[in-house]
């Protein structure tokens, strides 16, 4: 593994006090403090709205140069258009993220497809070929029909990652299709044995790894991410 970017899918949780955030920390300072302990976050905010340039500037200012924001793609792309005829909207959405890209803070863009959408290799390839080159794109498929060699080949040709997302309904095969890995770890709790196994797994991965724990009312996910980061330090 080259670099590990670990965090949670969000940071704005007062219920993380006092186990993660200091008891008297103002909510406006949450991200700044979060970035002293973790080096990445997955933005679910972008699933329903475009983020403003002013808001992005504030987030960039609150975090160090080494921090990365991964971004969940807007629902219009994945759930309304379902990748079809979505090029213009997708370009606008990605253009809204330019402050992150220009500052070197953009991690990966996650496209999470709805659970009822079945595999369509030509549609996926058409969508991928229209994306700007040089970006890191991950796809979370939630219908089992996507887990086949035809889809993996499309992802590999376009350099996109298969998101390894935990689910109660699906087991996502651990297939590598890009020069980076993207994990969404959704369980509320992980045993010490499970965490050790995860640490051993990610150390063998080539390239960068993005790992996001579930954001819940309790801070366990943030603490697990911090543990991972500490375990990777020499």
N, C-alpha and C positions, 0 to 999 in steps of 0.2 A: 504494500500500500504506500502511496505517495503522501497524500494529506488526508486527514480525517476531519470532516466537518460534522459536528454533532450538536443537536439541540432538540427543541420541541416544536410542535405546530402552533406557535403562539407564545406570548409572554405576559399578557395583560391580566394577571390573575392575583387578586389580593389574597385569595385563599392559600397562596404559596407562602404567606407569612406564618410563622417566623422560620420555618424549616429551610426556606430558600431566600426569600427577601427579608431584609431587616424589618423589625416590627414597625418602625416609624418612617420607613421609606415612602415618599410620595409616589403615587402611581405614574406621574409624569417622568419619574426617574427610573422606572422599571427596566426599560430597554438598556439604558446606560449601565445599570448594575448587572443585568442579565449578561451583557457582553463582556463583563469582567470574569465571568465564570464559564461561559459557553461561547463557541465561535461561529454559530450559525442558527438560523431560525427559518422555519417554513411559513410563508405568509398565506394563510387561508383567506385573509381580508380581500384578496384580489379575485376570489372566486365569484363575488357578487358585485364588485365595483372596481372602476379604474382608480388607481392611487394617484393622488395629485403630486405635482412636482414639489410643492412646498412640504408635503408630508414626507416624501422620500428624502428631501434635503435634511429634514430633522432627524430622520432615522440614520442617515449616513453620518451626520455630525455626532450622533450619540454613540457610535461604534468605531472600533479601531479599523485600520486598513485591512487587517487580516480577516475581518468578519465577513460572512457571506449570507445573503438573503436568497433562499430558494422561493419560488413563486408558484402558487397553484393557478393554473390557467382559468380564465373567466368561463363561467357556466354557459354563456352563449356559444362558445366554441365547442364545448364537449357535450352539453346536455340539451341545448336547443338545436344547434346546427348539426351536432354529432359528427363533426369534422367535414361535413359536406358543404361545399361552396362557402367555406369559412375563411378563405385567404385574406380578403380585405379586412374583416373584423380582427383576424389574428394579427395582421400587420399593425393595425392601430393599437391593439393591446400590447404587443411587444414594443412598439414605439414609446408607449407610456412608461416603460421600464428603463429607458435609455439612461436616466441619471444613475441607476444601479450599474448598468453595463459600463458606462464611461468612467465610473469611479472604481471599477474592478471589484465591485461588491456583489454582482449577480452570480448566484450559484447555478442551480438548474431550474428549468421551467417544467412543472409537472402537469401533464394532461391526464386527468382522472375521468375515465369514461363511465357512463351509467351502467348499472348491473344488467340491464335488459338488452344492451347493445351487443350484437353478435359479431364475430370476426368478419372482416372485409379487407383482405390484403390490398387490392387495388386502391380502395379508398384511403387506407393508411399510407400507402406509398405516395399517392398524389398529394396528400396533406403534408407529408414529411418533405417532399421535394420542393414545396413552396415556402418552407421555413427559411429564414435567413441562415446563411452558413456561419459556422463558428460558434453557435450557441450550444448549450447543453440541454437536451430535451429528454425527459423520462415519461413513460406511459404506464399508467396504472389501469390494467384491464380487470374488469369485474365479472366477466362471463367466461366460462371455461373454454369456449371455442377458440379464444385467442391464443391459448397455450399450445402452439404447434410449430413445427419447423418452418412452415411457409411464413408465418408472422415473424419469427425470430430472424429469418433471412432478410426480410424487409427492414427490420430495425437495424441489423448489422450493416446493410448497404448504406443506410442513412446515418449511421453513428448514433442512434438513439438507444437509450437504456430501457430495459424492462424493469419497472419498479417492483421491488420485492416487498409487497404489502401483505401484512397479516390480515386474515379474515376468518370469521367463524364458518363461512360457507365455502371458501375456496382455499386450496393449497397452491400457491404460486411457485412454479418450478424455479430453481436457482440457476437460471440461464444467463450467461453474460453476453451482452450484445453491443456494448459500447466501451470506451476507454475510461469509464467511471461507473460507480455503482450508486444506487439510490434505494434506501430502505425506509419503509414506513412501519414502525413497530407500534402496534395498536393495543396490546394488552395493558391493563391498568397496573399489573404487577409482574415482576420477573424475579425468579429465585436466584440465589447466588450462583447456583450451577448453570442456569440459563444465561446469566450475564457472563460467566467465564467462557462458555461455549461461543457466545457472540464475539467476545474479544478475540478468541483464537481464530474465528472465521475471518474477521475483517483484517487481521494482520497478514493474511495470505492473499488478499485481493490486490491485483495490480491496479495502478491508477488511483485517483481520488475516490473517497467514499463519503456520501452524504447520508446521515442517519438521523431520523426524526422520531422521537417518542411521542406518544399520544399526550395531548394537553388535556388535563382533567382538573377537577377541583383541588386535587392534592398535588404536591410538587415532585412526586416520585419520578416522573419522566425526566424532569430537569436534573434530578440528582443522579439518575442512571446515565444520562448523557455526560455529565461531569465526570463520573467514574470512568467512563470509556476514554475520555480525553486524557485523564491522569494516567490511565493504564498504558497509553501509547507513548507517553513521554519517556525518553531514554534515562 
